[in-house]
Every structure is written in structure tokens, then in C-alpha cells.
Amino acid sequence: QSTALMAVPSLLMGLLPTYSRWGAWSTALLVAMRCIQGFALGGQLSGSYVMMVEAAPSNRRGLYGA
């Protein structure tokens, strides 16, 4: 699901019309798509940090989690 939340806005960003064609709407849509990507990345990173710390050797968990 997070992969789709990164891929679909990337595709749509490539298909956005220019500012001269749609004006401020194109800018607003670009910002909205970047926000969607940011939410997807935030959801993915928190889970990956937990997995990384749990998989780290016991004497290196603090280093891996920092």
C-alpha cells in the first residue's frame, strides 16, 4: 500500500499540466501529491526503524536505533 502511495502521485506529477496552463491549481496539486508521498514515507519509516532495531545485535541496538 505504501508503494502505491509513492508510485501513483509520482505518475500524476509527471502528467500535471504546467503553471501557464492551469495556474495555481497545478501548484496546489503538486503540493498535495508531495504531501501524500510524505505520509506514505512516514508510515513506512516508523515500521522499518522498529524492525532494524529488533534485528540488530544486542550490543549494537543503541547504535542502530540512533
Contacts in CASP RR format, 6 or more apart in sequence:
PFRMAT RR
TARGET T0000
AUTHOR 0000-0000-0000
METHOD contacts of the structure
MODEL  1
QSTALMAVPSLLMGLLPTYSRWGAWSTALLVAMRCIQGFALGGQLSGSYV
MMVEAAPSNRRGLYGA
2 40 0 8 1.000
2 41 0 8 1.000
2 43 0 8 1.000
2 44 0 8 1.000
5 36 0 8 1.000
5 37 0 8 1.000
5 39 0 8 1.000
5 40 0 8 1.000
6 37 0 8 1.000
6 40 0 8 1.000
6 41 0 8 1.000
9 33 0 8 1.000
9 34 0 8 1.000
9 36 0 8 1.000
9 37 0 8 1.000
10 33 0 8 1.000
10 37 0 8 1.000
12 29 0 8 1.000
12 33 0 8 1.000
13 30 0 8 1.000
13 33 0 8 1.000
13 34 0 8 1.000
16 22 0 8 1.000
16 26 0 8 1.000
16 29 0 8 1.000
16 30 0 8 1.000
17 26 0 8 1.000
18 26 0 8 1.000
19 26 0 8 1.000
19 27 0 8 1.000
22 29 0 8 1.000
49 65 0 8 1.000
52 64 0 8 1.000
52 65 0 8 1.000
53 61 0 8 1.000
53 62 0 8 1.000
53 64 0 8 1.000
53 65 0 8 1.000
56 62 0 8 1.000
56 63 0 8 1.000
56 64 0 8 1.000
56 65 0 8 1.000
END
